[in-house]
Amino acid sequence: KVWITNKKQITRLHDLIENPWEHTNLINSGEEAHKKAIKKFQQVLDTFPDRDARPLYEPRAANPWDKSLNSR
């Protein structure tokens, strides 16, 4: 799993099989498999447009299980 910014940059990489709770960020790992995964994800991200062609967003009503921002 990767986390990306709105500027198409990968900030986190997680192996969900080995680390399902995402405690370990592998973004700076020297392991070749991790480097290849980051490169592959980045190649996909690079194909995305810089701007959303249809930036319409309609907020949905909160679900019963959603946490309030004030509950942290």
C-alpha positions as CSV (number, residue, x, y, z in Angstrom):
1,K,0.0,0.0,0.0
2,V,1.3,3.5,-0.8
3,W,0.3,6.8,0.5
4,I,0.5,9.7,-1.9
5,T,0.3,13.5,-1.7
6,N,-1.8,15.7,-3.9
7,K,1.4,16.5,-5.8
8,K,1.8,12.8,-6.8
9,Q,4.6,12.0,-4.4
10,I,4.8,8.7,-2.5
11,T,5.2,9.3,1.3
12,R,4.6,5.9,2.7
13,L,5.0,2.3,1.6
14,H,3.6,-0.6,3.6
15,D,3.6,-4.4,3.1
16,L,0.1,-5.2,4.3
17,I,0.8,-9.0,4.5
18,E,3.8,-8.6,6.8
19,N,2.5,-5.4,8.5
20,P,-1.3,-5.1,8.3
21,W,-1.4,-2.3,10.9
22,E,1.0,-0.1,8.9
23,H,3.5,0.4,11.8
24,T,6.6,0.3,9.6
25,N,7.0,2.7,6.7
26,L,9.2,1.1,4.1
27,I,9.7,4.3,2.0
28,N,13.4,4.5,2.9
29,S,14.1,0.8,2.8
30,G,17.2,-0.3,1.0
31,E,15.6,-3.6,0.0
32,E,15.5,-4.1,-3.7
33,A,11.9,-5.3,-3.7
34,H,10.8,-2.2,-1.9
35,K,12.7,0.1,-4.3
36,K,11.1,-1.7,-7.3
37,A,7.6,-1.3,-5.8
38,I,8.1,2.4,-5.2
39,K,9.4,2.8,-8.8
40,K,6.4,0.9,-10.2
41,F,3.9,2.9,-8.2
42,Q,5.6,6.2,-9.2
43,Q,5.4,5.2,-12.9
44,V,1.7,4.8,-12.5
45,L,1.3,8.1,-10.6
46,D,3.3,9.9,-13.3
47,T,0.6,9.0,-15.8
48,F,-2.1,10.8,-13.8
49,P,-3.1,14.3,-14.9
50,D,-1.8,17.2,-12.8
51,R,-5.4,18.5,-12.4
52,D,-8.6,16.7,-12.0
53,A,-10.6,17.1,-15.3
54,R,-13.9,16.8,-13.3
55,P,-13.2,18.3,-9.9
56,L,-16.8,18.1,-8.7
57,Y,-17.1,16.9,-5.2
58,E,-20.3,16.5,-3.2
59,P,-19.8,15.8,0.5
60,R,-21.8,12.9,1.8
61,A,-23.6,12.7,5.1
62,A,-21.6,11.3,7.9
63,N,-21.9,7.6,8.6
64,P,-22.7,6.4,12.2
65,W,-19.3,4.9,12.5
66,D,-17.4,8.0,11.5
67,K,-15.3,9.7,14.2
68,S,-15.8,13.3,15.0
69,L,-12.8,15.5,14.4
70,N,-13.3,16.7,18.0
71,S,-13.1,13.2,19.5
72,R,-9.3,12.9,19.1
